[in-house]
Amino acid sequence: MVAINYTHFRSVAYSLLTILLVFLVFPVRAPGELLGFWAFDGTGEVSAVAGHLSAGDVMLSSGTIGFVAGTDDGGSHIGSASSWPMVAFSTAGKSLQFTLTPEFGYKMLITNVTLRLGRTPEGPTSFTAQYSADGFATDGTSAGTGTITSESTSTLDSFVLNAPFDIQADTLTYRLWGHHAAGTGNLRFNNIQINGTVIKPEPSNHATGLSATLTTHRSIILQWTDADGASPPDGYLVRGSRTSVADIPVAVDGQAVANYYTWNNGYYARFVPQGTRMVELNGLAAESTYYFTLFPLSNSGSLIDYKTDGVVAQGGVTTGIAPFEDFEDASKSGYDAGVAGLKSGSWIMDNAVLSGTVSDRKSDQLAVRIRNLGSITMLFNVTGIESVVLDHANYGSDIGGGFVVERSLDGGATWMQVGPEVTCGPTVQTAEFRVHRQEGVCLRIRKTGVADDLNRINIDNVRFSPYIAKPSVFRFY
């Protein structure tokens, strides 16, 4: 039988409960970025400060700061000051002070303050820290207490001070009182660091010149001129709707919106950084209208601040007419001859696949890739075709590929070439072939050239124009 030490068990349980309560009562925040840092490497001036902030020198309420050689925390010197009270803490006692101030319009969110303390044998054994947003015109707020034990100049004690759990718009001042000294010895200090986030003001202006360019019948590029002004944005929330501009939700401060790279229940949302000035949208429905707005924003997460007043950049765009066949609605992964059921009907694909790799030249997700002397053939007729237009290119880095378009009026029993043979290039090009047949026609696109895998081609977006009858010819006698 295993003996259980219930006293030890209760002690561990109480300890875990205490830790849990600390986390519940005092929410833990990420360290954030460095806002201010004092290294005391021969001076009490600030060593580093974040943009849009200013920091004062570390000061004493009485006496002066000296600097002694010390390798604590990788440095070469540490700060030092003598004559600290030998009695208990009092705000009237000797203190050390440091401040941080944001520029007008900017704010700070302080997450914590770290520092290192030590003493000589007769220096203060304890400290009390407070912070204030009014320069201690009123009573400060406790930032913590601690016991100082280190008497070495190479390794001081490390402490973390509490930080205000709200946003500071004005100067934040910390004071640290040393007390319970054994004599007139010194307090040593090093590497005071304030961590947190600089909160930018709301953007001054909106973006202008929002426009949309159709790249394919299912793709558009939104472009705009970035907002300027005293407070330029970090980026933009691009929001879209398939119903109307009025139906697009207005951005709400403090609520970051998840990116919808595809349309989610008729809505679109995407963060675009300042300087990008464009976003491309693919996979849209053909012959459909989409509406967009741009909200400039500063900061991120729960601190995000949108500009929603004034003239918000907005607009709408209608996508193009769908091609007869865009090869998006089926799959065929092998080169063996087989039938692919596409939206226009069934096609025989011989030595051809439907593919969407980065090397395939395509306008949307998929295109036909043909190798050797392969072909793609309609298994149905289309009545009344004036011309056929299609997109073509070499696949990847292949060269030398080409093709011809052929038509049949007898269900594929015989074929006749329409137009010249086309040689493909490295980028997508458009070719047009005149058919001019009023009756039912089926088409075949047949690859030409060498029968190998070094001159593969891509075919995409086959579209037809309707048959145009020739005008009657009148003769006068």
C-alpha positions as CSV (number, residue, x, y, z in Angstrom):
1,M,0.0,0.0,0.0
2,V,1.2,3.5,-0.9
3,A,1.2,6.0,2.0
4,I,-0.1,9.5,1.1
5,N,1.2,12.5,3.0
6,Y,-2.1,14.5,3.2
7,T,-0.4,17.4,4.8
8,H,2.0,17.8,1.9
9,F,-0.9,17.2,-0.5
10,R,-3.0,20.0,1.0
11,S,0.1,22.3,1.0
12,V,0.6,21.7,-2.8
13,A,-3.1,22.1,-3.5
14,Y,-3.2,25.4,-1.6
15,S,-0.1,26.6,-3.5
16,L,-1.7,25.8,-6.9
17,L,-4.9,27.5,-5.8
18,T,-3.0,30.6,-4.8
19,I,-1.2,30.7,-8.1
20,L,-4.6,30.3,-9.9
21,L,-6.1,33.2,-7.9
22,V,-3.2,35.4,-8.7
23,F,-3.7,34.8,-12.5
24,L,-7.4,35.4,-12.1
25,V,-7.1,38.6,-10.1
26,F,-4.1,40.0,-11.9
27,P,-4.3,39.2,-15.6
28,V,-1.0,38.3,-17.2
29,R,0.0,40.4,-20.2
30,A,2.7,39.9,-22.8
31,P,5.9,41.8,-22.2
32,G,5.3,44.0,-25.2
33,E,8.0,46.1,-26.9
34,L,10.7,48.1,-25.2
35,L,9.4,51.6,-24.5
36,G,12.2,53.0,-22.3
37,F,15.6,51.7,-21.1
38,W,18.2,53.2,-18.7
39,A,21.5,51.3,-18.7
40,F,23.5,53.5,-16.2
41,D,26.6,53.1,-18.3
42,G,28.2,56.2,-16.9
43,T,25.0,58.4,-17.2
44,G,21.5,58.5,-15.8
45,E,20.1,59.5,-19.2
46,V,17.8,57.2,-21.1
47,S,19.7,54.7,-23.3
48,A,16.8,53.7,-25.6
49,V,13.3,55.0,-26.1
50,A,10.5,53.9,-28.5
51,G,9.3,56.2,-31.2
52,H,6.8,58.9,-30.3
53,L,7.9,58.7,-26.6
54,S,10.3,60.8,-24.6
55,A,12.0,59.8,-21.3
56,G,13.5,61.9,-18.6
57,D,16.8,61.2,-16.8
58,V,16.7,59.0,-13.7
59,M,16.7,61.4,-10.8
60,L,17.1,61.2,-7.0
61,S,15.0,63.2,-4.5
62,S,18.2,64.1,-2.8
63,G,21.9,63.6,-3.5
64,T,23.5,62.6,-6.8
65,I,23.9,59.4,-8.8
66,G,27.3,57.9,-8.9
67,F,28.5,55.1,-11.2
68,V,30.7,52.2,-10.2
69,A,32.3,49.5,-12.2
70,G,30.2,46.4,-12.4
71,T,29.5,43.6,-14.9
72,D,25.9,43.0,-13.9
73,D,23.7,41.8,-16.7
74,G,26.5,42.2,-19.2
75,G,27.3,45.8,-18.6
76,S,30.4,47.7,-17.5
77,H,28.9,50.1,-14.9
78,I,26.0,50.3,-12.5
79,G,24.3,53.3,-10.8
80,S,24.8,53.9,-7.1
81,A,23.5,56.3,-4.5
82,S,24.1,56.6,-0.7
83,S,22.3,57.7,2.5
84,W,19.0,55.9,2.4
85,P,16.6,55.9,5.4
86,M,17.2,53.4,8.1
87,V,13.6,53.4,9.1
88,A,10.4,52.0,7.5
89,F,9.0,53.2,4.2
90,S,7.7,56.8,4.0
91,T,6.8,58.8,0.9
92,A,8.9,61.6,2.6
93,G,12.0,59.4,2.4
94,K,14.6,59.3,-0.3
95,S,13.5,58.1,-3.7
96,L,14.6,57.4,-7.2
97,Q,12.4,58.5,-10.1
98,F,12.1,57.9,-13.8
99,T,9.4,59.0,-16.3
100,L,8.0,58.3,-19.8
101,T,5.9,60.6,-21.9
102,P,4.0,60.1,-25.2
103,E,3.8,62.7,-27.9
104,F,0.5,64.5,-28.3
105,G,-2.2,62.2,-29.6
106,Y,-0.2,59.0,-28.7
107,K,-0.8,56.8,-25.7
108,M,1.0,54.0,-23.9
109,L,-0.1,50.6,-22.6
110,I,2.5,49.6,-20.0
111,T,2.8,45.8,-19.4
112,N,5.6,45.7,-16.9
113,V,8.7,47.4,-15.6
114,T,11.9,45.4,-14.9
115,L,15.0,46.6,-13.0
116,R,18.0,45.2,-11.1
117,L,18.9,46.3,-7.5
118,G,21.7,45.6,-5.1
119,R,23.3,47.2,-2.1
120,T,26.4,47.7,-0.1
121,P,26.4,46.0,3.3
122,E,25.0,49.1,5.0
123,G,22.6,50.0,2.1
124,P,18.8,49.6,2.1
125,T,17.5,46.1,2.5
126,S,14.0,46.9,1.2
127,F,12.3,49.0,-1.4
128,T,8.7,50.2,-2.2
129,A,7.7,51.4,-5.6
130,Q,4.7,53.4,-6.9
131,Y,3.5,54.9,-10.2
132,S,1.6,58.0,-10.9
133,A,-0.1,59.6,-13.9
134,D,-0.1,63.1,-12.4
135,G,3.5,63.4,-11.3
136,F,2.5,62.4,-7.7
137,A,0.3,65.5,-7.3
138,T,-2.0,62.9,-5.7
139,D,-1.1,59.7,-4.0
140,G,0.7,57.1,-6.2
141,T,-0.5,53.6,-6.8
142,S,1.5,50.6,-5.5
143,A,3.9,49.1,-8.0
144,G,5.3,46.5,-5.7
145,T,7.8,46.0,-2.8
146,G,10.9,43.8,-2.5
147,T,13.8,42.7,-0.4
148,I,17.3,43.5,-1.7
149,T,19.9,40.9,-0.9
150,S,22.7,41.2,-3.5
151,E,25.9,42.8,-2.3
152,S,27.8,42.0,-5.6
153,T,28.5,44.4,-8.4
154,S,28.4,41.5,-10.9
155,T,25.0,40.1,-10.2
156,L,22.2,42.3,-8.8
157,D,18.8,41.1,-7.8
158,S,16.1,41.2,-10.5
159,F,12.6,42.6,-9.9
160,V,9.4,43.2,-11.9
161,L,7.2,46.1,-11.0
162,N,3.5,46.2,-11.5
163,A,2.1,48.4,-14.3
164,P,-1.2,50.3,-14.6
165,F,-4.0,48.2,-16.1
166,D,-5.2,51.1,-18.3
167,I,-4.0,53.2,-21.1
168,Q,-1.8,56.1,-20.2
169,A,-2.3,59.3,-22.3
170,D,0.1,61.5,-20.2
171,T,3.4,61.2,-18.4
172,L,3.8,58.1,-16.4
173,T,6.2,58.5,-13.4
174,Y,7.7,55.7,-11.2
175,R,9.3,56.3,-7.8
176,L,11.3,53.8,-5.9
177,W,12.0,54.4,-2.2
178,G,14.8,52.5,-0.5
179,H,14.5,51.9,3.3
180,H,15.6,49.8,6.3
181,A,19.2,50.7,5.6
182,A,21.8,49.5,8.1
183,G,23.8,52.7,7.8
184,T,24.8,55.2,5.2
185,G,25.5,52.5,2.6
186,N,24.6,52.6,-1.1
187,L,21.6,51.4,-3.1
188,R,22.8,50.0,-6.5
189,F,20.6,50.0,-9.6
190,N,20.9,48.9,-13.2
191,N,19.0,48.3,-16.4
192,I,15.6,49.8,-15.7
193,Q,13.3,48.8,-18.5
194,I,9.7,49.8,-19.3
195,N,7.8,47.4,-21.6
196,G,4.5,47.9,-23.3
197,T,2.9,49.2,-26.5
198,V,2.9,52.6,-28.1
199,I,-0.7,53.3,-29.1
200,K,-1.0,55.4,-32.3
201,P,-3.9,57.9,-32.8
202,E,-6.7,57.3,-35.2
203,P,-5.6,57.9,-38.8
204,S,-6.0,61.5,-39.9
205,N,-7.5,60.8,-43.4
206,H,-9.1,58.3,-45.7
207,A,-7.6,56.6,-48.7
208,T,-8.7,58.1,-52.0
209,G,-9.2,57.0,-55.6
210,L,-10.5,53.5,-54.9
211,S,-10.9,51.8,-58.3
212,A,-11.3,48.2,-59.6
213,T,-9.7,46.6,-62.7
214,L,-11.0,43.4,-64.2
215,T,-8.2,41.0,-64.8
216,T,-10.4,38.1,-65.8
217,H,-14.1,37.5,-65.7
218,R,-13.7,36.1,-62.2
219,S,-10.8,38.3,-60.9
220,I,-10.4,41.9,-60.0
221,I,-7.7,44.2,-58.6
222,L,-8.7,46.9,-56.1
223,Q,-6.3,49.9,-56.1
224,W,-6.3,53.2,-54.2
225,T,-4.1,56.0,-53.1
226,D,-2.9,55.7,-49.5
227,A,-4.1,58.1,-46.8
228,D,-1.7,60.8,-45.7
229,G,-1.7,63.4,-42.9
230,A,-0.2,63.8,-39.5
231,S,-1.2,60.3,-38.5
232,P,-1.0,57.9,-41.4
233,P,-2.6,54.5,-40.9
234,D,-0.9,51.2,-40.3
235,G,-3.1,49.7,-43.0
236,Y,-6.7,49.2,-44.1
237,L,-9.6,46.9,-43.5
238,V,-11.0,46.1,-46.9
239,R,-14.6,45.0,-46.5
240,G,-16.9,43.7,-49.2
241,S,-20.5,42.7,-49.8
242,R,-22.4,41.1,-52.6
243,T,-25.5,43.1,-52.0
244,S,-24.7,46.9,-51.5
245,V,-22.3,49.3,-49.9
246,A,-24.9,50.1,-47.2
247,D,-24.9,46.4,-46.2
248,I,-21.2,46.5,-45.4
249,P,-20.7,46.6,-41.5
250,V,-18.9,49.7,-40.2
251,A,-15.7,48.8,-38.5
252,V,-15.7,49.0,-34.6
253,D,-12.8,50.2,-32.6
254,G,-11.2,47.5,-30.5
255,Q,-12.6,44.7,-32.7
256,A,-10.0,43.2,-35.0
257,V,-11.7,41.4,-38.0
258,A,-10.6,38.0,-39.2
259,N,-9.4,37.9,-42.8
260,Y,-11.9,36.3,-45.1
261,Y,-9.7,35.6,-48.2
262,T,-12.8,33.9,-49.7
263,W,-16.4,35.2,-49.4
264,N,-18.0,34.2,-46.2
265,N,-21.8,34.3,-46.3
266,G,-21.6,37.1,-48.9
267,Y,-19.0,39.1,-47.1
268,Y,-15.2,39.7,-47.5
269,A,-12.7,41.2,-45.1
270,R,-8.9,41.6,-45.4
271,F,-6.2,43.6,-43.7
272,V,-3.9,45.3,-46.2
273,P,-0.7,47.1,-44.9
274,Q,-0.1,50.8,-45.7
275,G,2.0,51.0,-48.8
276,T,0.5,48.0,-50.5
277,R,-2.2,50.1,-52.3
278,M,-3.9,47.1,-53.9
279,V,-5.5,43.8,-53.3
280,E,-6.3,41.1,-55.8
281,L,-9.5,39.0,-55.5
282,N,-9.9,35.8,-57.4
283,G,-12.7,33.2,-57.7
284,L,-15.5,35.7,-58.0
285,A,-18.8,34.9,-59.7
286,A,-19.0,36.0,-63.3
287,E,-21.5,38.8,-64.2
288,S,-22.0,39.7,-60.6
289,T,-21.6,43.0,-58.8
290,Y,-19.4,43.4,-55.7
291,Y,-19.2,46.3,-53.3
292,F,-16.2,47.5,-51.2
293,T,-15.2,50.0,-48.5
294,L,-11.8,50.8,-47.0
295,F,-11.4,51.7,-43.4
296,P,-7.9,53.1,-42.4
297,L,-6.7,51.8,-39.1
298,S,-4.0,52.1,-36.5
299,N,-2.7,49.6,-34.0
300,S,-3.9,46.0,-33.7
301,G,-5.9,43.5,-31.6
302,S,-8.0,45.1,-28.9
303,L,-6.2,48.4,-29.4
304,I,-7.2,48.7,-33.1
305,D,-8.6,52.2,-34.0
306,Y,-10.5,52.7,-37.3
307,K,-11.3,55.9,-39.0
308,T,-15.0,55.7,-39.8
309,D,-16.1,59.4,-40.0
310,G,-15.7,61.5,-43.0
311,V,-15.8,60.3,-46.6
312,V,-15.0,56.6,-46.5
313,A,-13.5,55.1,-49.7
314,Q,-16.1,52.9,-51.3
315,G,-17.3,51.6,-54.7
316,G,-18.6,48.7,-56.7
317,V,-17.6,46.6,-59.7
318,T,-19.3,44.1,-61.9
319,T,-17.3,41.1,-63.1
320,G,-17.1,40.0,-66.7
321,I,-19.2,37.7,-68.8
322,A,-18.3,34.1,-68.2
323,P,-16.5,32.2,-71.0
324,F,-18.1,29.3,-72.7
325,E,-15.6,27.0,-70.8
326,D,-13.1,28.0,-68.1
327,F,-12.1,24.5,-67.0
328,E,-12.8,25.2,-63.3
329,D,-15.6,22.7,-62.6
330,A,-14.1,19.3,-63.1
331,S,-11.0,17.2,-62.3
332,K,-8.7,15.1,-64.5
333,S,-5.3,14.2,-63.1
334,G,-3.9,11.6,-65.5
335,Y,-2.7,12.0,-69.0
336,D,-4.4,8.8,-70.3
337,A,-7.4,9.6,-72.6
338,G,-10.6,10.1,-70.6
339,V,-13.8,12.2,-70.4
340,A,-14.0,15.3,-68.2
341,G,-17.5,16.5,-67.4
342,L,-17.2,20.3,-67.6
343,K,-19.9,22.9,-67.2
344,S,-20.2,23.3,-71.0
345,G,-20.5,19.5,-71.5
346,S,-18.2,16.5,-71.8
347,W,-14.8,16.7,-73.4
348,I,-12.4,14.0,-74.3
349,M,-8.9,14.8,-73.0
350,D,-6.1,12.8,-74.5
351,N,-2.6,13.4,-73.1
352,A,-4.1,16.3,-71.2
353,V,-4.9,17.1,-67.6
354,L,-6.7,19.8,-65.6
355,S,-4.1,21.3,-63.4
356,G,-3.5,24.3,-61.1
357,T,0.2,24.2,-60.1
358,V,2.3,27.4,-59.9
359,S,3.8,26.5,-63.3
360,D,0.4,26.3,-65.1
361,R,-0.5,29.5,-66.9
362,K,-4.1,30.1,-65.8
363,S,-6.5,32.9,-65.1
364,D,-8.1,31.4,-62.0
365,Q,-7.6,28.0,-60.3
366,L,-7.2,25.6,-63.2
367,A,-6.2,25.3,-66.9
368,V,-5.8,22.5,-69.4
369,R,-2.2,21.2,-69.8
370,I,-1.5,19.2,-73.0
371,R,1.6,17.2,-73.7
372,N,3.0,15.2,-76.7
373,L,0.5,15.4,-79.5
374,G,-2.5,15.4,-77.3
375,S,-5.9,17.1,-77.8
376,I,-9.1,18.1,-76.1
377,T,-12.3,17.5,-78.0
378,M,-16.0,18.5,-77.4
379,L,-18.4,15.6,-77.3
380,F,-21.3,17.9,-78.1
381,N,-22.3,20.5,-80.8
382,V,-22.7,24.2,-80.4
383,T,-25.1,25.8,-83.0
384,G,-24.1,29.0,-84.7
385,I,-20.4,29.9,-84.0
386,E,-18.8,33.0,-85.7
387,S,-15.4,32.7,-83.9
388,V,-13.7,31.0,-81.0
389,V,-11.3,32.9,-78.7
390,L,-9.0,31.2,-76.1
391,D,-6.0,31.9,-73.9
392,H,-2.8,29.9,-74.4
393,A,0.8,29.8,-73.1
394,N,3.7,27.4,-72.7
395,Y,3.6,25.4,-69.5
396,G,6.3,26.5,-66.9
397,S,9.7,26.9,-68.5
398,D,8.8,24.7,-71.5
399,I,9.4,26.1,-75.0
400,G,8.3,25.4,-78.6
401,G,4.7,24.3,-77.9
402,G,1.9,25.1,-80.4
403,F,-1.6,24.0,-81.4
404,V,-4.3,24.2,-84.0
405,V,-8.1,24.5,-83.7
406,E,-10.2,22.1,-85.8
407,R,-14.0,21.9,-86.3
408,S,-16.3,19.1,-87.3
409,L,-19.8,19.2,-88.8
410,D,-20.4,15.5,-88.6
411,G,-19.9,14.6,-85.0
412,G,-16.2,14.1,-85.2
413,A,-16.0,11.8,-88.3
414,T,-14.0,14.4,-90.2
415,W,-12.1,17.5,-89.1
416,M,-11.1,20.8,-90.8
417,Q,-8.5,23.2,-89.4
418,V,-9.7,26.8,-88.8
419,G,-7.2,29.5,-88.8
420,P,-3.4,29.2,-88.6
421,E,-1.2,27.1,-86.3
422,V,-0.4,29.1,-83.2
423,T,3.0,29.0,-81.4
424,C,2.8,29.5,-77.6
425,G,5.0,31.8,-75.6
426,P,6.0,32.2,-71.9
427,T,3.1,34.4,-71.0
428,V,-0.6,34.1,-71.5
429,Q,-1.8,35.3,-74.9
430,T,-5.2,35.4,-76.6
431,A,-5.9,33.9,-80.0
432,E,-9.0,34.1,-82.1
433,F,-10.2,31.7,-84.9
434,R,-13.0,32.4,-87.4
435,V,-15.4,29.5,-87.7
436,H,-18.5,31.1,-89.3
437,R,-20.8,28.2,-89.2
438,Q,-24.6,28.4,-88.6
439,E,-25.2,24.7,-88.0
440,G,-24.0,22.6,-85.1
441,V,-20.3,22.5,-84.7
442,C,-17.9,20.6,-82.4
443,L,-14.3,21.7,-81.9
444,R,-11.0,20.1,-81.2
445,I,-7.8,21.8,-79.9
446,R,-4.9,19.7,-81.0
447,K,-1.3,20.2,-79.8
448,T,1.4,20.3,-82.6
449,G,5.2,20.2,-82.6
450,V,7.4,17.5,-81.1
451,A,5.9,14.6,-79.2
452,D,7.7,14.9,-75.8
453,D,7.3,16.5,-72.4
454,L,9.5,19.5,-73.1
455,N,7.0,21.6,-75.0
456,R,3.8,21.3,-72.9
457,I,1.1,24.0,-73.3
458,N,-1.8,25.4,-71.3
459,I,-5.2,26.2,-72.7
460,D,-7.8,28.3,-70.8
461,N,-11.0,30.3,-71.2
462,V,-12.5,29.1,-74.4
463,R,-15.3,31.5,-75.5
464,F,-17.5,31.7,-78.6
465,S,-19.1,34.6,-80.5
466,P,-22.5,33.9,-82.1
467,Y,-22.8,33.4,-85.9
468,I,-23.2,36.5,-88.0
469,A,-25.1,36.0,-91.3
470,K,-23.7,37.7,-94.3
471,P,-25.9,40.5,-95.7
472,S,-27.9,39.8,-98.8
473,V,-26.5,41.1,-102.1
474,F,-28.9,43.1,-104.3
475,R,-28.3,43.5,-108.0
476,F,-29.9,46.2,-110.0
477,Y,-30.7,45.9,-113.7
